[in-house]
Amino acid sequence: MPICCYICIFLGIFWVQSESGDISIAAIQGKTRTRVTQSLVASLKPTGKIYKIYDSEQTGFIVRVSATGTVSYDLRYRSPVDHKDKTYTIGRANRLALAQARKIAKQKAGEVAAGLDLNLAKRQSIADAEKQKASTLRAFIDQHYKAHLISKQARDPDLILRDIRAKWACELDMNLSDLSIGHVEARRNRRLEAGIKFSTVNRDEALLRAVLNVAVEKKLLDYNPIAGLKEIRGNKKPKTRYLSESEQKRLLAALRERDDRLIAERDSHNQWRSERGYELVPSIPAGGFGDHLSPIVLLCMYSGLRRGEALSLEWSELDLQSKFVTVIGEKAKSKSTRHVPLPTKAVDALKQWASQTGEREGLVFKSPVTGGQLDNVRKSWGAVLKAAKIDNFRFHDLRHHYASTLVMRGVNIYTVKGLLGHSDIKLTERYAHLAPEHYSAAVAVLDD
């Protein structure tokens, strides 16, 4: 073999046989032009590097071979917009005949001559198609917003999505761009007239505003159409709801009565099964818990845990010996891990629950239906409040009760901040007040 052949092999460069004869090495490297034919395209082989063949018959028409051997047709052009040299991909040779590729190249060259930047137009076309696919609120939520929440490690993406769909049900099939300030203001006025609290209205509108902000980030909207909509101004320090001493006693009594009733029902059910020779279900010891509600309520009341933090709690995050619960950052609203000491009442409740369930692994409170995490305790909680004759008290108010009780008993506000896991002291300052009777007691010193 001639020495020149060894040199060519060493450099990773080869000769291609065409109808018009051999193509020079310079042509393969794009330094000269050659006539591109179908047989030439079929004979091209990979060299381990990208190389291009410039057509001598049609200006800007290129055959490109990738390092792995994929052959594509390109059009090289100078953009009439920014006057830069650019390459437009026409298509792959295994999907497009040479004659078709030439025809497309000629057509696209004409569009460039008419003032069009092919790549800019292509990107715009893709963006427009994406906008059309996710043009409605429903489509955007399904196709984009859920993935966004997951990527941001939102605490419960499915719960947030259900909330949005419920609160904005009438707008789900509207185009994103049609969700104007005028439309939302009209909706706001109707809800306020219906007696909906301004804080609820603000919160619901914040949900929509967040969705539309992401649509702008995804370039599906040029701007947020309700960005200029201001929140309804109200009391910046809303009244913190906590249990009075009488209410707390009634709540604990109602929980105990409910547990005793459930235990009696379980015993009665087992007696019925025994008489018929059926297998008995596990009995509940006297003084135990009828189900998960009481230990969840007691835990939140005496630790300040949020409902979601309690429902997702695992036994490995509890140290009943040292009387501590660890709230993992991934489960916390602030995304920061915190360690909360537990008072004896909470520890005793958890020990009783562990004894009843016989479990010390996995979720502390499992759904009796699915065996997975509980969704909520709304129905049973509402029944207990009704039995205890307690009005206007949400489950989350157990957290307010915990914080208010600590503050009223002289615990430093910064200590309360750490126990609650607040990222900003301003969030804790709402508890810096005392109950009215404490103010009265303070002022009473003036009478001495």
C-alpha positions in Angstrom: 0.0 0.0 0.0 1.4 3.5 -0.9 2.6 5.5 2.0 0.0 8.2 1.2 -2.8 5.7 2.0 -1.3 5.0 5.4 -1.2 8.8 6.1 -4.9 9.1 5.1 -5.9 6.2 7.4 -3.9 7.7 10.3 -5.7 11.1 9.9 -9.2 9.4 9.8 -9.8 10.8 6.3 -11.0 8.6 3.3 -11.9 8.9 -0.4 -15.5 8.7 -1.6 -16.2 7.4 -5.1 -18.9 9.3 -7.0 -20.4 9.4 -10.4 -17.9 12.1 -11.4 -14.9 10.4 -9.9 -13.0 10.7 -6.6 -13.7 13.5 -4.2 -10.6 15.1 -2.8 -9.7 15.2 0.9 -10.2 19.0 0.8 -13.8 18.5 -0.5 -14.6 16.2 2.4 -13.3 18.8 4.8 -15.4 21.5 3.1 -12.6 23.4 1.5 -13.9 22.9 -2.0 -17.3 22.2 -3.5 -18.4 19.0 -5.3 -21.5 17.8 -7.1 -23.7 15.9 -4.6 -25.5 12.9 -6.0 -27.6 10.2 -4.5 -24.9 7.6 -5.0 -22.4 9.9 -3.2 -24.7 10.3 -0.3 -25.2 6.5 -0.1 -21.5 5.9 0.0 -20.6 8.3 2.8 -19.0 6.6 5.8 -18.2 7.8 9.4 -14.7 9.0 10.3 -15.1 9.5 14.0 -15.4 13.2 13.4 -18.1 15.5 11.8 -17.4 16.5 8.2 -19.4 18.3 5.6 -19.7 18.2 1.8 -20.6 21.5 0.1 -22.7 21.1 -3.1 -21.3 22.8 -6.2 -24.7 23.1 -7.9 -26.7 24.8 -5.2 -25.3 27.5 -3.0 -25.5 26.8 0.7 -26.6 23.2 0.3 -24.6 20.9 2.5 -24.4 17.2 3.3 -23.3 16.7 6.9 -22.0 13.4 8.3 -21.9 13.0 12.0 -19.1 11.2 13.9 -21.3 8.1 14.1 -22.3 8.2 10.4 -25.7 9.9 10.5 -26.1 11.8 7.2 -28.2 15.0 7.1 -29.0 17.8 4.7 -28.4 21.4 5.8 -28.7 24.8 4.3 -26.0 27.4 5.1 -27.3 31.0 5.0 -26.6 34.5 6.2 -29.4 35.8 8.4 -31.1 38.9 7.1 -32.0 39.8 10.7 -28.7 39.8 12.5 -26.4 39.2 9.5 -24.7 36.1 11.0 -23.9 32.9 9.2 -26.3 30.1 10.3 -27.1 26.5 9.5 -30.7 25.3 9.0 -31.3 21.6 9.3 -33.4 20.3 6.4 -33.6 16.6 7.4 -31.9 13.2 7.6 -30.9 11.4 4.4 -32.5 8.2 5.5 -35.9 10.0 5.6 -35.6 12.4 2.8 -34.6 11.9 -0.8 -31.8 14.1 -2.3 -34.3 15.6 -4.8 -36.7 16.6 -2.0 -33.9 18.0 0.1 -32.7 20.2 -2.8 -36.3 21.4 -3.4 -36.7 22.3 0.3 -33.3 24.0 0.3 -34.3 26.1 -2.7 -37.5 27.1 -1.1 -35.9 28.0 2.2 -33.2 30.0 0.3 -36.0 32.0 -1.2 -37.5 32.7 2.2 -34.1 34.0 3.4 -33.9 36.3 0.3 -37.4 37.6 1.3 -36.0 38.6 4.8 -36.7 35.6 7.0 -34.3 34.1 9.5 -35.1 30.3 9.2 -33.9 29.3 12.6 -35.6 32.2 14.4 -38.8 31.3 12.5 -38.5 27.7 13.5 -38.0 28.4 17.1 -41.0 30.7 17.1 -43.1 28.0 15.4 -42.2 25.5 18.1 -43.0 28.1 20.8 -46.3 28.9 19.2 -47.2 25.2 19.0 -46.3 24.8 22.7 -48.4 27.7 23.6 -51.3 26.3 21.7 -51.0 22.9 23.4 -51.1 24.5 26.9 -53.3 27.5 26.0 -56.0 26.8 28.7 -55.5 26.8 32.4 -56.5 23.2 32.6 -54.0 22.1 30.0 -51.2 24.2 31.5 -51.7 22.7 35.0 -51.7 19.2 33.6 -48.8 19.6 31.2 -46.5 22.0 33.0 -47.5 23.1 36.5 -47.5 19.7 38.2 -43.9 19.1 37.0 -42.9 22.5 38.2 -44.2 21.8 41.7 -42.4 18.5 41.8 -39.1 20.1 40.7 -39.5 22.7 43.4 -40.1 20.0 46.0 -43.5 21.3 47.0 -44.8 19.6 50.1 -47.9 18.1 48.4 -48.2 18.8 44.7 -51.4 16.8 44.3 -53.1 18.7 47.1 -52.0 22.1 45.6 -53.4 21.0 42.2 -56.7 19.9 43.7 -56.9 23.2 45.5 -56.3 25.2 42.3 -58.8 23.1 40.3 -61.5 23.5 43.0 -61.0 27.2 43.5 -60.7 28.0 39.8 -63.1 25.4 38.4 -65.0 27.9 36.3 -61.8 29.2 34.7 -60.1 25.9 33.8 -61.2 26.0 30.2 -60.3 29.6 29.7 -57.2 30.7 27.8 -54.4 31.8 30.0 -54.2 35.2 28.4 -57.9 35.7 29.0 -57.5 35.6 32.8 -57.4 39.4 33.0 -57.5 41.7 36.0 -61.1 42.6 35.1 -62.2 39.0 35.1 -60.6 38.3 38.4 -61.8 41.5 40.0 -65.4 40.7 39.0 -65.0 37.2 40.5 -63.5 38.8 43.7 -66.5 41.1 44.1 -69.0 38.3 43.7 -67.2 36.3 46.4 -66.9 39.2 48.8 -70.6 39.9 48.4 -71.3 36.2 49.2 -69.5 36.6 52.5 -66.2 35.0 51.6 -63.4 36.4 53.8 -60.9 38.7 52.1 -58.0 36.5 53.4 -59.5 33.5 51.6 -60.0 35.5 48.4 -56.4 36.8 48.6 -55.1 33.2 49.1 -57.1 31.9 46.1 -55.9 34.7 43.8 -52.3 34.0 45.0 -52.7 30.4 43.7 -53.6 31.6 40.3 -50.9 34.3 40.2 -48.3 31.6 41.0 -49.6 29.5 38.1 -49.4 32.4 35.6 -45.9 33.4 36.8 -44.7 29.9 35.9 -46.4 30.2 32.5 -44.4 33.3 31.9 -41.2 31.5 32.9 -42.1 28.8 30.4 -42.5 31.5 27.8 -46.2 30.4 27.2 -47.2 33.9 28.2 -45.4 37.2 27.5 -46.5 38.6 30.8 -48.7 37.7 33.8 -52.1 39.1 33.0 -53.0 39.6 36.7 -49.6 40.8 37.9 -51.0 44.2 38.6 -53.9 42.9 40.7 -53.3 44.1 44.3 -54.3 42.1 47.3 -57.3 43.2 49.4 -55.9 45.1 52.4 -57.1 44.1 55.8 -55.9 43.5 59.3 -52.2 42.6 59.0 -52.3 40.9 62.4 -55.4 38.7 62.4 -56.7 37.4 65.7 -55.0 34.2 66.7 -57.5 31.5 67.7 -56.5 29.4 70.6 -58.5 27.3 73.1 -59.7 28.8 76.3 -59.2 26.6 79.4 -62.9 25.6 79.3 -62.7 24.7 75.6 -59.5 22.7 76.1 -61.2 20.6 78.8 -64.3 20.1 76.6 -62.1 19.0 73.6 -60.2 16.5 75.6 -63.4 15.1 77.1 -65.0 14.8 73.7 -62.0 12.9 72.4 -62.1 10.5 75.4 -65.9 10.0 74.9 -65.3 9.2 71.3 -62.5 6.7 72.1 -64.7 5.0 74.7 -67.5 4.7 72.2 -65.3 3.2 69.5 -63.8 0.7 72.0 -67.3 -0.3 73.1 -68.4 -0.7 69.4 -65.3 -2.9 68.8 -66.1 -5.1 71.8 -69.7 -5.4 70.6 -68.6 -6.3 67.1 -66.2 -9.0 68.4 -69.0 -10.5 70.5 -71.2 -10.6 67.4 -68.4 -12.3 65.4 -67.7 -14.7 68.3 -71.3 -15.9 68.4 -71.1 -16.8 64.7 -67.7 -18.4 64.8 -66.0 -15.6 62.8 -62.4 -14.6 63.4 -62.1 -11.7 65.8 -60.7 -8.3 65.0 -58.0 -6.9 67.3 -59.5 -5.6 70.5 -58.7 -2.2 72.0 -57.6 -2.0 75.7 -59.7 0.0 78.1 -58.4 3.6 78.2 -56.8 3.2 74.8 -57.5 5.1 71.6 -60.5 4.2 69.3 -58.4 5.2 66.3 -55.7 7.6 65.1 -57.5 10.9 65.8 -56.8 11.4 69.5 -53.1 10.7 69.3 -52.8 13.0 66.3 -54.6 15.8 68.0 -52.6 15.4 71.3 -49.4 15.3 69.3 -50.2 18.6 67.5 -51.6 20.3 70.5 -48.5 19.6 72.6 -45.8 19.9 70.0 -47.0 22.5 67.5 -46.6 20.2 64.5 -48.5 21.1 61.4 -51.1 18.5 60.3 -49.1 17.5 57.3 -46.0 17.0 59.5 -47.9 14.8 61.9 -49.6 12.7 59.1 -46.2 12.1 57.4 -44.4 11.4 60.7 -42.4 8.1 60.9 -41.4 6.1 63.9 -37.7 6.6 63.1 -38.2 10.4 63.6 -39.5 9.9 67.1 -37.2 9.4 70.2 -39.7 8.7 73.0 -36.9 7.9 75.4 -35.3 11.4 75.0 -38.8 12.9 74.4 -38.0 14.5 71.0 -39.5 14.5 67.6 -37.5 15.4 64.5 -39.3 17.2 61.7 -37.3 16.4 58.5 -36.6 19.3 56.2 -38.2 17.7 53.2 -41.5 17.5 55.1 -41.4 20.9 56.7 -42.9 24.1 55.2 -39.6 25.9 55.8 -37.6 23.0 54.3 -35.4 23.1 57.4 -35.0 20.2 59.8 -36.0 21.0 63.4 -36.0 19.0 66.7 -39.0 19.6 68.9 -39.0 18.4 72.6 -42.2 16.6 73.6 -44.0 17.1 76.9 -45.1 14.0 78.8 -48.7 14.1 77.6 -47.6 13.8 74.0 -45.0 11.1 74.8 -47.6 9.1 76.8 -50.1 9.3 73.9 -47.5 8.1 71.4 -46.4 5.2 73.7 -50.0 4.1 74.0 -50.5 4.3 70.3 -47.3 2.2 69.7 -48.5 -0.4 72.2 -51.9 -0.6 70.5 -50.6 -0.9 66.9 -47.6 -3.0 67.8 -45.5 -1.0 65.3 -42.3 0.9 65.5 -41.4 1.2 61.8 -42.8 3.2 58.9 -45.6 5.7 59.3 -46.8 6.5 62.8 -50.4 7.1 61.6 -51.4 4.8 58.7 -54.6 4.9 56.8 -56.9 2.0 57.9 -58.1 1.8 54.3 -54.9 2.0 52.2 -52.2 1.4 54.7 -50.4 4.5 53.4 -50.4 8.0 54.6 -53.6 9.5 55.9 -55.0 12.3 53.6 -56.8 14.3 56.3 -58.9 13.9 59.5 -61.5 16.6 58.5 -64.7 14.5 59.1 -63.7 13.0 62.5 -62.2 16.3 63.7 -65.4 18.2 62.8 -67.5 15.7 64.7 -65.3 16.1 67.8 -65.6 19.9 67.7 -69.3 19.7 67.4 -69.5 17.3 70.4 -67.3 19.7 72.4 -69.4 22.7 71.3 -66.3 24.5 70.0 -66.9 27.0 67.2 -64.6 28.7 64.7 -61.6 26.4 65.4 -59.6 24.8 62.6 -57.2 21.9 63.0 -54.3 24.3 62.3 -55.4 26.3 65.3 -54.0 23.6 67.5 -50.6 25.0 66.4 -51.7 28.5 67.3 -52.9 27.2 70.7 -49.5 25.6 71.3 -47.6 28.8 70.5 -50.0 31.1 72.4 -49.9 28.9 75.5 -46.1 29.0 75.5 -46.0 32.8 75.1 -48.7 33.4 77.8 -46.6 31.3 80.2 -43.5 33.4 79.6 -41.6 31.5 77.0 -39.3 33.8 75.0 -40.7 34.6 71.5 -37.4 33.5 69.8 -37.6 30.1 71.5 -41.2 29.8 70.2 -39.9 30.7 66.7 -37.4 27.8 66.8 -40.0 25.3 68.1 -42.4 26.3 65.4 -39.8 26.2 62.7 -40.5 29.7 61.4 -38.0 31.2 59.0 -38.8 34.8 60.0 -39.5 36.2 63.4 -42.3 38.2 61.9 -44.3 35.0 61.5 -43.9 34.4 65.3 -44.8 37.9 66.4 -48.5 37.2 65.9 -48.2 35.2 69.2 -46.5 38.0 71.1 -49.8 39.1 72.4 -51.5 37.9 75.6 -55.1 37.0 76.2 -57.3 39.9 77.2 -57.5 38.7 80.8 -53.7 38.8 81.0 -53.7 42.4 79.9 -56.4 43.1 82.6 -54.2 41.5 85.2 -51.2 43.6 84.1 -53.2 46.9 84.3 -54.7 45.9 87.6 -51.3 46.7 89.3 -52.2 50.3 88.8 -55.0 49.9 91.3 -52.7 48.7 94.1 
